[in-house]
Structure formats: structure tokens, C-alpha cells
Amino acid sequence: MRSRYSAFALAKVDYLLQTSAPEPHAIKERAQLEDSCNSTRWLALHILKSTENTVEFSAFYESDTDVQQLHECSTFERRDGRWIYVSGEFLPPLTFARNDPCWCRSGKKFKKCHGA
């Protein structure tokens, strides 16, 4: 999961396609991934829960000027010694109370950081 997050942040589209199922990928999917990578600035990844083949995470990103959140439970499969992304279920965004630590890990309370 962390390697795929890094690949999104660094726009490593080939790696994203190699670690995704089903194969082969359409040219349209490559173009969509390239557009997404180039228009998104990834800010933080929080792994919330994991099992042998699932990872629940929340990733924060900036698109244009808005900070948004992707909360997902991803399913992976082991193929030829490698973990492959199979599917993901979108979940409702996490919410933060005013006095919770900020999601960006600045050490500040949410209200004094991104909650303002």
C-alpha cells in the first residue's frame, strides 16, 4: 500500500499499472492515471487497519486549492511473489474534532491547522 501511495505521489504510472489487476491495462486507463498524478499533490497517508490482504487507509491530497480525503479499504492478492491491487471500497471521509491532532501530523490541534 505504501509503495502504491508513493507511486501516485511520484507519478510512477508504470508501477501503478504493474501492481494493479486486471491486466493488460487499456491506454485510456494509463492516460487517466497520468492526468490524476499530474493534477494531484499527495499530502499524507494514514494506514488505519490491515489484514493479510486488505488495507484500510485515509490519504489526503490537494487538487487545485482544496484539501480532500480518500478513505478506502483496498484488497490485494499475492501473485508470483508480489502484492497486486485488486479492488477498493470507498468509505465515508474521516472527521476530526476541533481538538484532535491534525491529520497532517504538524503537532497542532486540527482547529489551529487545517480546520481553520
C-alpha positions as a LaTeX table, in Angstrom:
\begin{tabular}{lrrr}
\hline
Residue & $x$ (\AA) & $y$ (\AA) & $z$ (\AA) \\
\hline
Met1 & 0.00 & 0.00 & 0.00 \\
Arg2 & 2.72 & 2.46 & 0.92 \\
Ser3 & 4.58 & 1.76 & $-2.31$ \\
Arg4 & 1.45 & 2.49 & $-4.36$ \\
Tyr5 & 0.85 & 5.73 & $-2.44$ \\
Ser6 & 4.46 & 6.75 & $-3.19$ \\
Ala7 & 3.96 & 5.82 & $-6.84$ \\
Phe8 & 0.90 & 8.09 & $-7.02$ \\
Ala9 & 2.84 & 10.92 & $-5.37$ \\
Leu10 & 5.80 & 10.48 & $-7.72$ \\
Ala11 & 3.65 & 9.85 & $-10.83$ \\
Lys12 & 5.13 & 6.37 & $-11.40$ \\
Val13 & 2.33 & 5.23 & $-13.69$ \\
Asp14 & 4.14 & 2.10 & $-14.94$ \\
Tyr15 & 4.49 & 0.84 & $-11.35$ \\
Leu16 & 0.81 & 1.55 & $-10.64$ \\
Leu17 & $-0.21$ & $-0.43$ & $-13.72$ \\
Gln18 & 2.18 & $-3.30$ & $-12.90$ \\
Thr19 & 0.77 & $-3.62$ & $-9.38$ \\
Ser20 & $-2.90$ & $-3.49$ & $-10.41$ \\
Ala21 & $-5.30$ & $-6.17$ & $-11.62$ \\
Pro22 & $-6.73$ & $-6.96$ & $-14.15$ \\
Glu23 & $-4.07$ & $-6.98$ & $-16.83$ \\
Pro24 & $-3.50$ & $-5.80$ & $-19.52$ \\
His25 & $-4.44$ & $-2.18$ & $-18.98$ \\
Ala26 & $-6.09$ & $-0.01$ & $-21.56$ \\
Ile27 & $-4.39$ & 3.06 & $-22.99$ \\
Lys28 & $-7.31$ & 5.08 & $-21.63$ \\
Glu29 & $-6.53$ & 3.91 & $-18.08$ \\
Arg30 & $-2.88$ & 4.96 & $-18.46$ \\
Ala31 & $-3.94$ & 8.41 & $-19.65$ \\
Gln32 & $-6.38$ & 8.77 & $-16.74$ \\
Leu33 & $-3.66$ & 7.79 & $-14.24$ \\
Glu34 & $-1.20$ & 10.25 & $-15.77$ \\
Asp35 & $-3.76$ & 13.06 & $-15.60$ \\
Ser36 & $-4.62$ & 12.20 & $-12.00$ \\
Cys37 & $-0.96$ & 12.05 & $-10.92$ \\
Asn38 & $-0.16$ & 15.34 & $-12.61$ \\
Ser39 & $-3.12$ & 17.22 & $-11.15$ \\
Thr40 & $-2.88$ & 15.91 & $-7.57$ \\
Arg41 & $-0.45$ & 16.71 & $-4.78$ \\
Trp42 & $-0.46$ & 13.94 & $-2.16$ \\
Leu43 & $-0.03$ & 15.22 & 1.39 \\
Ala44 & $-0.40$ & 12.37 & 3.90 \\
Leu45 & $-1.16$ & 8.68 & 4.21 \\
His46 & $-2.64$ & 7.08 & 7.33 \\
Ile47 & $-2.90$ & 3.29 & 7.49 \\
Leu48 & $-5.90$ & 2.66 & 9.74 \\
Lys49 & $-6.25$ & $-1.12$ & 9.71 \\
Ser50 & $-4.79$ & $-4.04$ & 7.82 \\
Thr51 & $-5.21$ & $-7.79$ & 7.48 \\
Glu52 & $-3.27$ & $-10.24$ & 5.36 \\
Asn53 & $-4.83$ & $-8.97$ & 2.11 \\
Thr54 & $-6.73$ & $-5.75$ & 2.95 \\
Val55 & $-5.65$ & $-2.27$ & 3.95 \\
Glu56 & $-7.95$ & 0.46 & 5.22 \\
Phe57 & $-6.33$ & 3.83 & 4.73 \\
Ser58 & $-7.02$ & 7.51 & 4.54 \\
Ala59 & $-4.96$ & 9.61 & 2.13 \\
Phe60 & $-5.06$ & 13.39 & 1.99 \\
Tyr61 & $-4.39$ & 15.26 & $-1.21$ \\
Glu62 & $-4.62$ & 18.68 & $-2.76$ \\
Ser63 & $-6.37$ & 19.19 & $-6.05$ \\
Asp64 & $-6.46$ & 22.81 & $-7.21$ \\
Thr65 & $-6.54$ & 24.57 & $-3.83$ \\
Asp66 & $-8.79$ & 22.23 & $-1.85$ \\
Val67 & $-7.52$ & 19.55 & 0.52 \\
Gln68 & $-9.53$ & 16.37 & 0.05 \\
Gln69 & $-9.51$ & 12.90 & 1.52 \\
Leu70 & $-9.62$ & 9.41 & 0.06 \\
His71 & $-10.78$ & 6.84 & 2.63 \\
Glu72 & $-10.71$ & 3.34 & 1.19 \\
Cys73 & $-10.46$ & $-0.32$ & 2.05 \\
Ser74 & $-8.20$ & $-1.89$ & $-0.60$ \\
Thr75 & $-7.96$ & $-5.58$ & $-1.39$ \\
Phe76 & $-4.70$ & $-7.13$ & $-2.56$ \\
Glu77 & $-3.78$ & $-10.54$ & $-3.96$ \\
Arg78 & $-0.40$ & $-12.29$ & $-3.89$ \\
Arg79 & 0.71 & $-13.21$ & $-7.44$ \\
Asp80 & 4.15 & $-14.55$ & $-8.31$ \\
Gly81 & 5.53 & $-13.25$ & $-5.01$ \\
Arg82 & 4.13 & $-9.73$ & $-5.49$ \\
Trp83 & 1.13 & $-7.98$ & $-3.95$ \\
Ile84 & $-1.33$ & $-6.80$ & $-6.61$ \\
Tyr85 & $-4.13$ & $-4.26$ & $-6.04$ \\
Val86 & $-7.42$ & $-5.98$ & $-6.89$ \\
Ser87 & $-10.17$ & $-3.62$ & $-5.78$ \\
Gly88 & $-11.13$ & $-0.86$ & $-3.40$ \\
Glu89 & $-14.24$ & 0.11 & $-1.50$ \\
Phe90 & $-14.67$ & 3.84 & $-0.91$ \\
Leu91 & $-15.61$ & 4.71 & 2.65 \\
Pro92 & $-17.01$ & 7.93 & 4.16 \\
Pro93 & $-14.32$ & 10.54 & 4.93 \\
Leu94 & $-12.88$ & 10.57 & 8.42 \\
Thr95 & $-13.97$ & 13.51 & 10.54 \\
Phe96 & $-11.85$ & 15.43 & 13.02 \\
Ala97 & $-13.00$ & 17.24 & 16.14 \\
Arg98 & $-11.58$ & 20.69 & 16.76 \\
Asn99 & $-9.17$ & 19.49 & 19.45 \\
Asp100 & $-8.00$ & 16.32 & 17.66 \\
Pro101 & $-4.44$ & 16.25 & 16.33 \\
Cys102 & $-4.37$ & 17.50 & 12.74 \\
Trp103 & $-4.26$ & 14.85 & 10.01 \\
Cys104 & $-1.06$ & 16.42 & 8.59 \\
Arg105 & 0.89 & 15.46 & 11.73 \\
Ser106 & 2.04 & 19.02 & 12.34 \\
Gly107 & 1.63 & 18.52 & 16.09 \\
Lys108 & $-1.07$ & 21.19 & 16.17 \\
Lys109 & $-4.72$ & 20.73 & 17.00 \\
Phe110 & $-6.99$ & 20.40 & 13.97 \\
Lys111 & $-8.69$ & 23.76 & 14.73 \\
Lys112 & $-5.33$ & 25.58 & 14.66 \\
Cys113 & $-4.09$ & 23.88 & 11.50 \\
His114 & $-6.26$ & 22.60 & 8.62 \\
Gly115 & $-9.53$ & 23.07 & 10.48 \\
Ala116 & $-9.33$ & 26.84 & 10.35 \\
\hline
\end{tabular}
